Amino acid sequence: AAIRSVGIRQSNSRAGFYYQFLIADTDYLVANRKKYTYSCLILQAENDKIIDKSASEKRYNNILSKDKTLDAYKGLFHEILNEPEKELVIAAILEWIDTRC
C-alpha cells in the first residue's frame, strides 16, 4: 500500500514500456556488455524461476568493470525486495552504495 501511495508501482503499464525495458534495453546491454565499465551490483535469488543464476553469472563475467559484485541469496525467489528477508537485501544494497560514496 505504501508503494502505491507514492506512485512508485504502476499497475497500468503499457506494452511499449515492457518492450523497451525487457527486450530493447536488454538487447542493448548484451550487445555492449564488453564496453560496460561502471560499478555494478548484480543481485540474484538462487531459487529464481524466471532468471537462472547462470545468466547472472554470465553477465557478471562478461562485463569489464573492475568494480563489480554478484550477490546470490539462498532461499529467495525472483522478487528479492518483496521477500520476508528484504531487509537483509536492502542492507546489502545500502552497504554497497555507502562503500562507493
N, CA, C and O of each residue as an XYZ file, in Angstrom:
404
protein
N       0.820     -1.197      0.000
C       0.000      0.000      0.000
C       0.856      1.250      0.000
O       0.525      2.226     -0.674
N       1.957      1.238      0.749
C       2.825      2.412      0.806
C       3.434      2.705     -0.558
O       3.583      3.866     -0.937
N       3.784      1.665     -1.290
C       4.367      1.865     -2.614
C       3.359      2.514     -3.538
O       3.702      3.440     -4.274
N       2.135      2.052     -3.514
C       1.102      2.638     -4.366
C       0.822      4.082     -3.987
O       0.553      4.905     -4.862
N       0.880      4.407     -2.705
C       0.533      5.754     -2.264
C       1.528      6.801     -2.755
O       1.168      7.971     -2.883
N       2.758      6.412     -3.031
C       3.728      7.377     -3.550
C       3.910      7.242     -5.061
O       4.731      7.940     -5.656
N       3.152      6.355     -5.671
C       3.147      6.239     -7.118
C       4.350      5.526     -7.711
O       4.641      5.705     -8.894
N       5.050      4.732     -6.932
C       6.214      4.028     -7.455
C       5.793      2.829     -8.295
O       6.379      2.569     -9.346
N       4.806      2.118     -7.848
C       4.370      0.903     -8.532
C       3.143      1.221     -9.381
O       2.147      1.745     -8.881
N       3.226      0.906    -10.644
C       2.122      1.171    -11.556
C       1.515     -0.146    -12.021
O       2.238     -1.068    -12.399
N       0.216     -0.234    -11.995
C      -0.437     -1.456    -12.456
C      -0.941     -1.320    -13.885
O      -1.419     -2.292    -14.469
N      -0.839     -0.125    -14.452
C      -1.371      0.097    -15.792
C      -0.250      0.371    -16.797
O      -0.391      1.242    -17.656
N       0.852     -0.359    -16.697
C       1.964     -0.185    -17.622
C       1.544     -0.599    -19.026
O       0.695     -1.470    -19.210
N       2.148      0.035    -19.988
C       1.818     -0.209    -21.384
C       2.795     -1.206    -22.009
O       3.900     -1.410    -21.505
N       2.376     -1.812    -23.097
C       3.204     -2.799    -23.798
C       4.522     -2.193    -24.261
O       5.549     -2.871    -24.247
N       4.509     -0.933    -24.667
C       5.734     -0.268    -25.119
C       6.790     -0.202    -24.033
O       7.981     -0.369    -24.297
N       6.347      0.044    -22.815
C       7.281      0.080    -21.690
C       7.928     -1.285    -21.513
O       9.148     -1.394    -21.382
N       7.099     -2.328    -21.511
C       7.636     -3.674    -21.325
C       8.583     -4.051    -22.451
O       9.618     -4.672    -22.206
N       8.244     -3.684    -23.682
C       9.144     -3.979    -24.798
C      10.486     -3.285    -24.584
O      11.541     -3.911    -24.696
N      10.440     -1.994    -24.276
C      11.674     -1.229    -24.098
C      12.508     -1.783    -22.947
O      13.717     -1.974    -23.083
N      11.864     -2.036    -21.825
C      12.571     -2.465    -20.615
C      13.084     -3.894    -20.710
O      14.226     -4.173    -20.345
N      12.242     -4.800    -21.198
C      12.589     -6.219    -21.175
C      13.313     -6.714    -22.422
O      14.060     -7.690    -22.356
N      13.101     -6.056    -23.549
C      13.696     -6.563    -24.785
C      14.748     -5.608    -25.342
O      15.917     -5.976    -25.455
N      14.349     -4.391    -25.690
C      15.283     -3.469    -26.338
C      16.464     -3.121    -25.435
O      17.612     -3.177    -25.875
N      16.200     -2.765    -24.190
C      17.298     -2.411    -23.281
C      18.188     -3.612    -22.991
O      19.409     -3.479    -22.919
N      17.586     -4.774    -22.827
C      18.371     -5.983    -22.581
C      19.230     -6.315    -23.794
O      20.396     -6.679    -23.641
N      18.673     -6.196    -24.995
C      19.451     -6.436    -26.212
C      20.640     -5.485    -26.289
O      21.744     -5.891    -26.655
N      20.412     -4.216    -25.942
C      21.495     -3.231    -25.960
C      22.585     -3.610    -24.958
O      23.773     -3.573    -25.278
N      22.174     -3.973    -23.751
C      23.155     -4.349    -22.725
C      23.972     -5.564    -23.142
O      25.186     -5.602    -22.941
N      23.310     -6.548    -23.719
C      24.020     -7.754    -24.163
C      25.011     -7.400    -25.275
O      26.155     -7.855    -25.262
N      24.568     -6.594    -26.226
C      25.434     -6.235    -27.351
C      26.624     -5.382    -26.918
O      27.674     -5.418    -27.559
N      26.473     -4.623    -25.847
C      27.518     -3.691    -25.416
C      28.158     -4.061    -24.082
O      28.812     -3.219    -23.465
N      27.989     -5.276    -23.632
C      28.466     -5.671    -22.300
C      29.970     -5.519    -22.135
O      30.439     -5.263    -21.025
N      30.731     -5.669    -23.198
C      32.190     -5.536    -23.102
C      32.606     -4.075    -22.899
O      33.729     -3.811    -22.470
N      31.727     -3.138    -23.199
C      32.015     -1.713    -23.015
C      31.634     -1.223    -21.619
O      31.983     -0.107    -21.234
N      30.926     -2.049    -20.869
C      30.407     -1.614    -19.569
C      31.521     -1.629    -18.532
O      32.041     -2.689    -18.183
N      31.888     -0.438    -18.038
C      32.989     -0.326    -17.083
C      32.574      0.357    -15.784
O      33.424      0.632    -14.937
N      31.302      0.629    -15.613
C      30.816      1.290    -14.403
C      30.755      0.300    -13.239
O      30.753     -0.915    -13.437
N      30.704      0.845    -12.027
C      30.480     -0.010    -10.859
C      29.151     -0.726    -11.040
O      28.183     -0.145    -11.532
N      29.112     -1.977    -10.645
C      27.924     -2.778    -10.927
C      27.634     -3.746     -9.784
O      28.515     -4.477     -9.333
N      26.399     -3.738     -9.329
C      25.918     -4.683     -8.322
C      24.832     -5.530     -8.965
O      23.803     -5.007     -9.393
N      25.057     -6.823     -9.032
C      24.074     -7.756     -9.582
C      23.561     -8.607     -8.431
O      24.339     -9.249     -7.725
N      22.256     -8.606     -8.249
C      21.619     -9.381     -7.187
C      20.840    -10.526     -7.814
O      20.130    -10.336     -8.802
N      20.973    -11.696     -7.248
C      20.327    -12.884     -7.803
C      19.727    -13.728     -6.691
O      20.370    -13.985     -5.673
N      18.504    -14.151     -6.894
C      17.874    -15.104     -5.981
C      18.216    -16.507     -6.468
O      18.016    -16.828     -7.640
N      18.729    -17.336     -5.577
C      19.124    -18.682     -6.002
C      17.935    -19.553     -6.386
O      18.095    -20.504     -7.150
N      16.746    -19.247     -5.873
C      15.549    -20.016     -6.227
C      14.710    -19.315     -7.293
O      13.531    -19.626     -7.462
N      15.315    -18.374     -8.009
C      14.613    -17.620     -9.048
C      14.181    -18.570    -10.160
O      15.008    -19.289    -10.721
N      12.899    -18.574    -10.477
C      12.363    -19.419    -11.544
C      12.254    -18.651    -12.859
O      11.885    -19.227    -13.883
N      12.575    -17.345    -12.840
C      12.463    -16.508    -14.035
C      13.833    -16.275    -14.663
O      13.999    -16.426    -15.873
N      14.813    -15.909    -13.842
C      16.171    -15.667    -14.327
C      17.098    -16.672    -13.668
O      17.281    -16.656    -12.450
N      17.676    -17.539    -14.468
C      18.574    -18.557    -13.946
C      19.855    -17.911    -13.416
O      20.357    -16.941    -13.984
N      20.362    -18.453    -12.342
C      21.581    -17.923    -11.726
C      22.734    -17.886    -12.723
O      23.560    -16.974    -12.675
N      22.801    -18.854    -13.614
C      23.893    -18.893    -14.596
C      23.865    -17.676    -15.524
O      24.917    -17.241    -15.995
N      22.685    -17.123    -15.794
C      22.583    -15.927    -16.637
C      23.208    -14.725    -15.938
O      23.898    -13.925    -16.569
N      22.968    -14.598    -14.641
C      23.577    -13.502    -13.880
C      25.084    -13.682    -13.790
O      25.837    -12.714    -13.894
N      25.524    -14.913    -13.599
C      26.962    -15.187    -13.546
C      27.629    -14.864    -14.882
O      28.733    -14.320    -14.914
N      26.963    -15.197    -15.973
C      27.498    -14.905    -17.304
C      27.597    -13.399    -17.518
O      28.612    -12.905    -18.010
N      26.554    -12.674    -17.153
C      26.585    -11.216    -17.293
C      27.721    -10.635    -16.459
O      28.469     -9.778    -16.929
N      27.846    -11.103    -15.222
C      28.908    -10.641    -14.325
C      30.284    -10.882    -14.952
O      31.136     -9.994    -14.940
N      30.496    -12.056    -15.484
C      31.796    -12.407    -16.062
C      32.091    -11.684    -17.369
O      33.255    -11.540    -17.741
N      31.056    -11.225    -18.073
C      31.254    -10.595    -19.373
C      31.384     -9.082    -19.338
O      31.735     -8.482    -20.354
N      31.116     -8.450    -18.211
C      31.306     -7.003    -18.162
C      32.737     -6.710    -17.726
O      33.331     -7.470    -16.962
N      33.280     -5.612    -18.216
C      34.681     -5.296    -17.965
C      34.909     -4.465    -16.712
O      36.055     -4.176    -16.367
N      33.867     -4.084    -16.040
C      34.026     -3.273    -14.834
C      34.980     -3.947    -13.858
O      34.914     -5.155    -13.630
N      35.865     -3.140    -13.290
C      36.768     -3.660    -12.256
C      36.081     -3.672    -10.900
O      36.504     -4.383     -9.988
N      35.025     -2.885    -10.769
C      34.263     -2.800     -9.518
C      32.894     -3.423     -9.751
O      31.933     -2.738    -10.098
N      32.826     -4.721     -9.556
C      31.564     -5.423     -9.774
C      31.367     -6.447     -8.672
O      32.315     -7.046     -8.163
N      30.100     -6.625     -8.322
C      29.735     -7.548     -7.251
C      28.539     -8.370     -7.705
O      27.584     -7.836     -8.269
N      28.599     -9.661     -7.456
C      27.464    -10.553     -7.697
C      27.093    -11.180     -6.365
O      27.870    -11.943     -5.791
N      25.909    -10.857     -5.878
C      25.403    -11.428     -4.626
C      24.229    -12.347     -4.941
O      23.264    -11.931     -5.583
N      24.312    -13.582     -4.492
C      23.226    -14.544     -4.669
C      22.622    -14.845     -3.301
O      23.340    -15.047     -2.322
N      21.306    -14.870     -3.249
C      20.585    -15.054     -1.991
C      19.893    -16.410     -1.962
O      18.954    -16.664     -2.716
N      20.382    -17.280     -1.069
C      19.793    -18.613     -0.900
C      18.378    -18.501     -0.347
O      18.092    -17.681      0.526
N      17.505    -19.344     -0.877
C      16.153    -19.437     -0.359
C      15.205    -18.356     -0.842
O      14.015    -18.399     -0.528
N      15.707    -17.379     -1.605
C      14.847    -16.312     -2.095
C      14.426    -16.596     -3.532
O      15.080    -17.344     -4.259
N      13.311    -15.973     -3.920
C      12.785    -16.116     -5.266
C      12.988    -14.811     -6.032
O      13.706    -13.928     -5.563
N      12.375    -14.679     -7.187
C      12.650    -13.602     -8.134
C      12.565    -12.198     -7.529
O      13.457    -11.382     -7.761
N      11.545    -11.907     -6.781
C      11.356    -10.554     -6.247
C      12.028    -10.425     -4.882
O      11.359    -10.427     -3.850
N      13.352    -10.314     -4.886
C      14.112    -10.327     -3.636
C      13.778     -9.160     -2.719
O      14.000     -9.245     -1.511
N      13.253     -8.079     -3.268
C      12.880     -6.936     -2.426
C      11.449     -7.041     -1.907
O      10.970     -6.141     -1.217
N      10.776     -8.122     -2.233
C       9.435     -8.383     -1.696
C       9.403     -9.653     -0.859
O       8.328    -10.117     -0.478
N      10.556    -10.211     -0.573
C      10.657    -11.414      0.259
C      10.656    -11.015      1.735
O      10.955     -9.865      2.059
N      10.327    -11.941      2.631
C      10.403    -11.632      4.068
C      11.802    -11.170      4.491
O      11.940    -10.418      5.456
N      12.836    -11.616      3.774
C      14.220    -11.247      4.085
C      14.659     -9.965      3.396
O      15.857     -9.702      3.293
N      13.708     -9.160      2.921
C      14.049     -7.970      2.136
C      14.965     -7.002      2.875
O      15.776     -6.324      2.244
N      14.851     -6.922      4.198
C      15.712     -6.004      4.956
C      17.183     -6.385      4.814
O      18.049     -5.511      4.782
N      17.468     -7.665      4.731
C      18.834     -8.142      4.518
C      19.356     -7.675      3.161
O      20.496     -7.224      3.045
N      18.517     -7.789      2.147
C      18.895     -7.379      0.796
C      19.085     -5.866      0.743
O      20.069     -5.385      0.180
N      18.164     -5.122      1.317
C      18.264     -3.658      1.335
C      19.534     -3.219      2.054
O      20.229     -2.316      1.588
N      19.840     -3.845      3.173
C      21.056     -3.505      3.922
C      22.302     -3.750      3.072
O      23.241     -2.955      3.102
N      22.314     -4.838      2.322
C      23.458     -5.144      1.452
C      23.594     -4.102      0.343
O      24.705     -3.692      0.009
N      22.476     -3.678     -0.225
C      22.495     -2.646     -1.271
C      23.041     -1.339     -0.707
O      23.912     -0.710     -1.309
N      22.528     -0.937      0.446
C      22.976      0.317      1.056
C      24.456      0.269      1.420
O      25.174      1.252      1.239
N      24.909     -0.861      1.926
C      26.330     -1.005      2.257
C      27.186     -0.908      0.999
O      28.239     -0.269      1.009
N      26.739     -1.537     -0.082
C      27.467     -1.488     -1.348
C      27.581     -0.047     -1.836
O      28.649      0.383     -2.273
N      26.482      0.695     -1.761
C      26.490      2.101     -2.186
C      27.375      2.933     -1.261
O      28.194      3.723     -1.730
N      27.214      2.759      0.042
C      27.982      3.547      1.017
C      29.486      3.382      0.845
O      30.235      4.338      1.048
N      29.936      2.206      0.481
C      31.380      1.997      0.323
C      31.926      2.675     -0.931
O      33.140      2.752     -1.117
N      31.043      3.162     -1.782
C      31.467      3.806     -3.020
C      31.206      5.306     -3.030
O      31.486      5.974     -4.025
N      30.685      5.832     -1.957
C      30.381      7.278     -1.887
C      31.386      8.010     -1.031
O      31.285      9.225     -0.862
